Amino acid sequence: MSQALTPTPPFDTKHELVNDAELEKHPLNTILPMDEYLHRETCLKDPNSTDAIGLNDIYSHLWMAGLLAANTRPLHYHKFLGRDIVIVEQMRLHLTWRNDQVFLKPIPKCFLNYKFWSTNICKDPALHNQVLRFLFTYIRLIRHESDFNLAHKYELLPEGINWKQWIDFTLPFLPLPTERQRDRWDYGDLRLSRINLVVRVFRWRPFRGWIMLRTDYNAYFTSFFAVLAATFAVFSVALSAFQVAMSPGFASQHVLKAGYWFSIVSLLLLVASFVGVILWFVALFLSNAIFAVKSTFGRRKRIRAGSSAQP
């Protein structure tokens, strides 16, 4: 039987962008075992939630949220679209966007060091593939020197790297593979609102979605009332038109009947809408309360498990 080949670093020592001495100056800020730390660092789910939904879990619906990885927009194009670059440290939020913001995880220094790859990443084929495909996103994001300058401005790359070093580092990766692996990295930048919609509809999480984009009730319900206001503005115009059409001596019995029922339906919809918003608020409040309790007990359970595991 043929044995699976052990993964190797995707670059050699002469092209590493962070050497051993530089990496020692910036040790990892963790007390976790290295394997567990790297798992949390590259996890596409919320590692603090026991029932979190990862992007790979909704892979079949990701086409609704973005284009394939080959169509990833470079950094300068995001700026052209008026988007601000926001730093995140959660891998699951890397290369997602909403309105005028795009969220990017800086490349950890250890991911650019040959020895770290050989010692910690290459021994786990799944981890190797995850980190490798994460680096692919930056090769697509930084295609021009202007992209490289933006990456330095927003501290997406470690200091001390020049444009030529970046080119030499990326050459061994090219051409980037195009075959799909049925994971999040098959796609490029993903729209957060569409991901939330997918999770709310296809995973039945109508209140929280995939991630809460609004953190206070006022902002959350403002969008609801904006839609209601627009809807009832249309109804108001229609009712005014019916009032004119129902003027004495001009309206037929059919018009009078239609206007009467349209008025009744409008009033019922108005009442139902406001009752619905109140019920939604109560359900959202309860959902948040349950989530907070579960998160608290889950965190305590992980702390106790970590304490018992220590000698």
Order of alpha helices (4+ residues) and beta strands (2+ residues): alpha-alpha-alpha-beta-beta-beta-alpha-alpha-alpha-beta-alpha-alpha-alpha
